[in-house]
Amino acid sequence: MTRTPETPLPSPKERRRLREAQSLSQADVAASLGVTRATVRSWENGRTTPRGTTRDAYARLLTGAEEVTPHQEIPAPALVGAATGPVQASPDRAEPAPKPPSALGPGPARGPELSPEAELEPLSPSLTPDQAFDALYAFCAPALVRQTYLLTGRRELARESVERAFQLAWHRWPEVAMDRDPAGWVRATAYEFALSPWHRLRPRHRNPEPPPAAPADRALLDVLLQLPPVYRRTLLLYDGVGLDLPETAAETEASTPAAANRLLHAREAVATRLPELAEPKELHRRLAEVASAERLRAAKPTTVRWGGEQRARHWTRAAIAFTVVLIGATTLTLRTAPDHYEPPLAPGATVHGLPPRVAPGPLSAEELALRAKLKAETVSGPQRLVPEAG
């Protein structure tokens, strides 16, 4: 029995561009196809792919074969793509300049910057899972540690975030290996862990780390850390890593106009404090210099894989121990709990109709005489004949 070929779909980046070209929001597409908005966002991120009749309907919708009434109009000039060049995000604001070449992207380091031409080649099917993971780690980890340092301003947290992201990737390696962009998957995971608000509760993160030695680097890092996390992430992805605006919007889970406005606000905040960085190319160069000035070395891939496996074993044993304790507590409760109904004891009640108890009173004359007589007699009673020895 032959299998029917699936309807071809554009790439995730092209899906988002086609949807926005028709002035449709993710909610419009979700309502038309009978899915949730999160599902549509996952399709456009490349995390999942529709199947069956939903895939056919989605393909027809992207090509314009199906008409959908949008709930919210998005003006076409606000849709920014890599091929169409910079587009104005709002009428009263300047448009973002074209993105500079990637300087914080993955690849081997070349002096203060990283190779802008480096691209991750598709993982060969002949590689073992360990070899494929090590190749991805060696390609992405050095640059990703630098990016996370710019995002958080903490060296230890940057290294920990990258290690945790790759440990999760190793735990879900079949899913990550089949992803369209494994480096983007790891990068998004590392950013989410680094920007988690729970870090402020950790004792070692309450004290600030030593700032960069150079005053210019210290000033730029201070400006970045004063930006809201989502603005900081958008600025780093666009002006640091070199993603285009649709890719930046998809990774930050925002619309393209929202990502453009965040980028413009972040650039404006940086230019206000540091006027010499108003030019995007200069900002891009300075971000690469600040990241490369720190000695941020990632751990070896074998160490990361071993740490991830140890963490998985630890949590597995903890879950098993918790399950055993829960089963034991439940068994003890069932064994000691009463198996039949015992009615409660009725409260005490006062009994009426009984004569009161009489206390002893004074003795009469006859009773006094009798008591004196009894006391006068011997204890053994009246005298008796007692035999005596001869």
C-alpha positions as CSV (number, residue, x, y, z in Angstrom):
1,M,0.0,0.0,0.0
2,T,1.6,3.3,-1.1
3,R,1.5,6.3,1.1
4,T,-0.1,9.5,-0.2
5,P,2.6,12.3,-0.5
6,E,1.9,15.2,1.9
7,T,1.2,18.6,0.5
8,P,4.5,20.6,0.3
9,L,4.7,23.6,2.7
10,P,7.0,26.7,2.6
11,S,9.7,27.1,5.1
12,P,8.7,28.4,8.5
13,K,10.1,31.9,7.7
14,E,8.2,31.9,4.4
15,R,5.0,30.9,6.2
16,R,5.1,33.9,8.4
17,R,5.9,36.2,5.5
18,L,3.0,34.8,3.4
19,R,0.6,35.2,6.4
20,E,1.6,38.8,7.0
21,A,1.5,39.6,3.3
22,Q,-2.2,38.8,3.5
23,S,-2.6,41.0,6.6
24,L,-3.6,38.0,8.7
25,S,-2.8,37.6,12.4
26,Q,-2.0,34.2,14.0
27,A,-5.4,34.3,15.6
28,D,-7.1,34.6,12.2
29,V,-5.3,31.6,10.9
30,A,-6.0,29.6,14.1
31,A,-9.7,30.4,13.9
32,S,-9.8,29.5,10.2
33,L,-8.1,26.1,10.7
34,G,-9.7,25.3,14.1
35,V,-6.5,25.2,16.0
36,T,-5.0,27.3,18.8
37,R,-2.8,30.3,18.3
38,A,0.1,28.5,20.0
39,T,-0.1,25.8,17.3
40,V,0.2,28.4,14.5
41,R,3.1,30.0,16.3
42,S,4.8,26.6,16.6
43,W,4.3,26.1,12.8
44,E,5.9,29.4,12.0
45,N,8.8,28.7,14.4
46,G,9.5,25.4,12.7
47,R,8.9,23.4,15.9
48,T,6.0,21.4,14.5
49,T,4.4,20.8,11.2
50,P,0.7,20.3,10.4
51,R,-0.5,17.0,9.0
52,G,-3.4,15.6,7.1
53,T,-6.3,17.8,6.1
54,T,-5.0,20.6,8.4
55,R,-1.8,20.6,6.3
56,D,-3.7,20.9,3.1
57,A,-5.9,23.7,4.4
58,Y,-2.9,25.6,5.8
59,A,-1.1,25.3,2.4
60,R,-4.1,26.7,0.6
61,L,-4.5,29.5,3.1
62,L,-0.8,30.5,2.7
63,T,-1.1,30.6,-1.1
64,G,-4.3,32.7,-0.9
65,A,-6.6,30.0,-2.2
66,E,-8.8,30.4,0.9
67,E,-10.1,33.8,2.0
68,V,-10.0,34.6,5.7
69,T,-11.5,37.7,7.2
70,P,-8.9,39.2,9.5
71,H,-9.8,40.3,12.9
72,Q,-7.1,42.9,12.9
73,E,-5.6,44.7,10.0
74,I,-1.9,44.9,9.9
75,P,-0.6,47.4,7.3
76,A,1.6,45.8,4.7
77,P,4.4,48.4,5.0
78,A,4.9,47.3,8.6
79,L,5.9,43.8,7.5
80,V,9.7,43.5,7.4
81,G,11.5,40.8,5.6
82,A,15.1,40.1,4.7
83,A,14.5,40.4,1.0
84,T,12.3,43.5,1.1
85,G,14.8,45.6,3.1
86,P,14.1,47.8,6.1
87,V,10.5,48.9,6.6
88,Q,9.1,51.5,8.9
89,A,7.5,50.1,12.1
90,S,5.3,53.1,12.9
91,P,4.5,56.4,11.1
92,D,6.2,58.6,13.7
93,R,9.4,56.7,14.2
94,A,12.5,56.2,12.0
95,E,12.8,52.8,10.3
96,P,15.4,50.3,11.5
97,A,18.5,50.2,9.4
98,P,19.5,47.0,7.5
99,K,21.0,44.4,9.7
100,P,24.8,44.2,9.8
101,P,26.6,40.9,9.1
102,S,26.5,38.5,12.0
103,A,29.4,38.9,14.4
104,L,28.1,37.1,17.4
105,G,26.7,34.2,15.4
106,P,28.0,30.6,15.8
107,G,31.4,29.7,14.4
108,P,35.0,29.7,15.4
109,A,36.4,32.8,16.8
110,R,38.6,35.1,14.7
111,G,40.2,37.7,16.9
112,P,37.6,40.0,18.6
113,E,34.8,38.8,16.3
114,L,33.3,35.6,15.1
115,S,33.2,34.4,11.5
116,P,30.2,36.1,9.8
117,E,30.1,33.5,7.0
118,A,30.0,30.5,9.3
119,E,26.9,28.4,8.8
120,L,26.0,25.1,10.4
121,E,26.1,22.3,7.8
122,P,23.3,19.7,8.0
123,L,24.2,16.9,10.4
124,S,25.3,13.8,8.4
125,P,23.1,10.7,8.9
126,S,26.3,8.7,9.3
127,L,27.2,10.4,12.5
128,T,26.3,8.8,15.8
129,P,24.2,10.8,18.2
130,D,27.3,11.6,20.4
131,Q,29.2,12.8,17.4
132,A,26.4,14.9,16.1
133,F,25.8,16.5,19.5
134,D,29.5,17.2,19.9
135,A,29.6,18.9,16.4
136,L,26.6,21.1,17.3
137,Y,28.1,22.0,20.6
138,A,31.6,22.9,19.2
139,F,29.9,25.0,16.6
140,C,27.5,27.0,18.8
141,A,28.7,26.9,22.4
142,P,31.6,29.5,22.2
143,A,29.5,32.2,20.6
144,L,26.4,31.4,22.6
145,V,28.2,31.9,25.9
146,R,29.2,35.4,24.7
147,Q,25.7,36.2,23.6
148,T,24.3,35.1,27.0
149,Y,26.9,37.2,28.8
150,L,25.6,40.3,27.0
151,L,22.1,39.3,27.9
152,T,22.7,38.8,31.6
153,G,26.0,40.5,32.5
154,R,27.0,37.4,34.5
155,R,29.8,35.1,33.5
156,E,28.8,32.1,35.6
157,L,25.1,32.4,34.6
158,A,26.1,32.6,30.9
159,R,28.1,29.4,31.1
160,E,25.4,27.7,33.2
161,S,22.6,28.7,30.8
162,V,24.4,27.3,27.8
163,E,25.2,24.1,29.5
164,R,21.7,23.6,30.7
165,A,20.4,24.4,27.2
166,F,22.6,21.7,25.7
167,Q,21.8,19.3,28.4
168,L,18.1,19.7,27.6
169,A,19.0,19.3,23.9
170,W,20.8,16.1,24.6
171,H,17.9,14.9,26.6
172,R,15.6,15.6,23.6
173,W,18.2,14.9,21.0
174,P,15.9,13.1,18.4
175,E,13.6,16.2,18.4
176,V,16.6,18.7,18.3
177,A,18.4,16.7,15.6
178,M,15.3,16.7,13.3
179,D,14.7,20.4,13.9
180,R,15.1,22.8,11.0
181,D,17.4,25.0,13.1
182,P,19.1,23.1,15.9
183,A,21.3,26.1,16.8
184,G,18.2,28.3,17.1
185,W,16.5,25.7,19.3
186,V,19.5,25.7,21.7
187,R,19.8,29.5,21.5
188,A,16.2,30.1,22.4
189,T,16.4,27.6,25.3
190,A,19.6,29.3,26.7
191,Y,18.0,32.7,26.5
192,E,14.9,31.6,28.3
193,F,17.0,30.0,31.1
194,A,19.2,33.1,31.4
195,L,16.3,35.5,31.6
196,S,14.4,33.5,34.1
197,P,13.2,35.7,37.0
198,W,13.8,32.9,39.5
199,H,17.6,33.5,39.4
200,R,17.2,36.5,41.7
201,L,16.2,34.2,44.5
202,R,19.5,32.3,44.3
203,P,22.1,33.4,46.9
204,R,25.1,33.5,44.6
205,H,23.2,35.7,42.2
206,R,22.3,38.4,44.7
207,N,25.8,39.9,44.6
208,P,26.9,41.5,41.3
209,E,29.9,40.2,39.5
210,P,33.0,42.3,38.7
211,P,32.2,44.6,35.6
212,P,34.4,44.7,32.5
213,A,37.8,46.3,32.9
214,A,37.5,48.8,30.1
215,P,35.3,51.9,30.9
216,A,33.7,51.8,27.5
217,D,32.7,48.2,27.8
218,R,31.4,48.7,31.3
219,A,29.2,51.7,30.1
220,L,27.7,49.7,27.2
221,L,27.0,46.7,29.4
222,D,25.3,48.9,32.0
223,V,23.1,50.4,29.3
224,L,22.1,46.9,28.0
225,L,21.3,45.7,31.5
226,Q,19.0,48.7,32.1
227,L,16.8,47.7,29.1
228,P,13.8,45.5,29.7
229,P,14.7,41.8,29.1
230,V,12.6,41.5,26.0
231,Y,14.1,44.7,24.5
232,R,17.6,43.5,25.3
233,R,16.9,40.2,23.7
234,T,15.5,41.8,20.5
235,L,18.5,44.1,20.2
236,L,21.0,41.3,20.7
237,L,19.3,39.0,18.2
238,Y,19.0,41.7,15.5
239,D,22.1,43.9,16.0
240,G,24.3,41.2,17.6
241,V,23.6,37.8,16.2
242,G,22.4,39.2,12.9
243,L,18.9,37.7,12.5
244,D,16.5,39.6,10.3
245,L,13.3,41.1,11.7
246,P,10.9,38.2,11.0
247,E,13.3,35.7,12.5
248,T,13.8,37.9,15.6
249,A,10.1,38.3,16.0
250,A,9.5,34.6,15.7
251,E,12.2,33.8,18.3
252,T,10.9,36.4,20.7
253,E,7.3,35.2,20.1
254,A,6.1,38.6,19.0
255,S,4.7,40.1,15.8
256,T,7.0,41.7,13.3
257,P,5.7,45.3,14.1
258,A,6.1,44.7,17.8
259,A,9.7,43.4,17.3
260,A,10.5,46.5,15.1
261,N,9.2,48.9,17.8
262,R,11.2,47.1,20.5
263,L,14.3,47.3,18.4
264,L,13.8,51.0,17.8
265,H,13.2,51.7,21.4
266,A,16.3,49.7,22.5
267,R,18.4,51.6,19.9
268,E,17.1,54.9,21.1
269,A,17.9,54.1,24.7
270,V,21.4,53.1,23.8
271,A,22.0,56.1,21.6
272,T,20.7,58.4,24.4
273,R,23.3,57.2,26.8
274,L,26.0,56.5,24.3
275,P,25.6,58.8,21.2
276,E,28.7,57.3,19.5
277,L,26.7,54.0,19.1
278,A,23.7,55.5,17.3
279,E,25.0,53.9,14.1
280,P,23.8,50.2,13.9
281,K,27.1,49.0,12.4
282,E,29.1,50.6,15.2
283,L,26.7,49.1,17.8
284,H,27.2,45.7,16.2
285,R,31.0,46.1,16.4
286,R,31.0,47.2,20.0
287,L,28.7,44.3,21.0
288,A,31.1,41.9,19.5
289,E,34.1,43.6,21.2
290,V,32.5,43.5,24.6
291,A,31.6,39.9,24.3
292,S,35.0,38.9,23.0
293,A,36.9,40.8,25.7
294,E,35.8,38.4,28.4
295,R,37.3,35.0,28.9
296,L,34.2,32.9,28.6
297,R,35.1,29.3,27.9
298,A,32.4,26.7,27.5
299,A,32.9,23.2,29.0
300,K,33.7,20.3,26.9
301,P,30.8,18.5,25.1
302,T,31.5,15.2,26.9
303,T,31.3,17.0,30.2
304,V,28.0,18.6,29.3
305,R,26.6,15.3,28.1
306,W,27.7,13.5,31.2
307,G,26.3,16.3,33.4
308,G,23.0,16.1,31.6
309,E,22.8,12.3,32.1
310,Q,23.7,12.6,35.7
311,R,21.0,15.2,36.2
312,A,18.5,13.0,34.5
313,R,19.5,10.1,36.7
314,H,19.2,12.3,39.8
315,W,15.7,13.5,39.0
316,T,14.7,10.0,38.0
317,R,15.8,8.5,41.3
318,A,14.2,11.4,43.1
319,A,10.9,10.8,41.3
320,I,11.1,7.1,42.1
321,A,11.9,7.8,45.8
322,F,9.0,10.2,46.0
323,T,6.7,7.7,44.4
324,V,7.8,5.0,46.8
325,V,7.2,7.3,49.8
326,L,3.8,8.2,48.5
327,I,2.9,4.5,48.0
328,G,4.1,3.7,51.5
329,A,2.2,6.5,53.1
330,T,-1.0,5.5,51.2
331,T,-0.5,1.8,52.3
332,L,0.0,2.8,55.9
333,T,-3.1,4.9,55.9
334,L,-5.1,2.1,54.5
335,R,-3.8,-0.4,57.0
336,T,-4.4,1.8,60.1
337,A,-7.6,3.5,59.1
338,P,-10.8,2.0,60.6
339,D,-12.7,-0.4,58.4
340,H,-16.1,-0.1,60.0
341,Y,-18.3,2.7,61.4
342,E,-18.1,3.4,65.1
343,P,-20.8,5.7,66.4
344,P,-19.5,8.4,68.7
345,L,-20.2,8.2,72.5
346,A,-23.3,10.1,73.6
347,P,-22.6,13.0,75.9
348,G,-23.4,12.5,79.7
349,A,-26.9,13.4,81.0
350,T,-28.1,14.2,84.5
351,V,-30.3,11.5,86.1
352,H,-33.3,12.8,88.0
353,G,-35.6,11.1,90.7
354,L,-32.9,9.6,93.0
355,P,-32.8,10.5,96.7
356,P,-29.8,12.5,97.6
357,R,-26.8,10.9,99.3
358,V,-27.0,11.4,103.1
359,A,-23.7,12.3,104.8
360,P,-23.0,10.8,108.3
361,G,-24.2,13.0,111.2
362,P,-23.3,13.1,115.0
363,L,-23.6,9.9,117.1
364,S,-26.4,9.5,119.6
365,A,-25.9,8.6,123.3
366,E,-26.6,4.9,122.7
367,E,-24.1,4.8,119.8
368,L,-21.5,6.6,122.0
369,A,-22.0,4.0,124.7
370,L,-21.7,1.1,122.3
371,R,-18.5,2.5,120.9
372,A,-17.0,2.9,124.4
373,K,-17.9,-0.7,125.2
374,L,-16.3,-2.0,122.1
375,K,-13.1,-0.1,122.8
376,A,-12.9,-1.4,126.3
377,E,-13.1,-5.0,125.4
378,T,-10.0,-6.9,124.3
379,V,-9.3,-7.3,120.6
380,S,-9.6,-11.1,120.7
381,G,-13.1,-10.9,122.2
382,P,-14.4,-12.4,125.4
383,Q,-12.1,-14.4,127.6
384,R,-11.6,-18.1,126.7
385,L,-9.9,-21.1,128.3
386,V,-6.4,-21.2,127.0
387,P,-4.4,-24.4,127.8
388,E,-1.2,-23.8,129.6
389,A,1.9,-25.9,129.5
390,G,2.6,-28.1,132.4
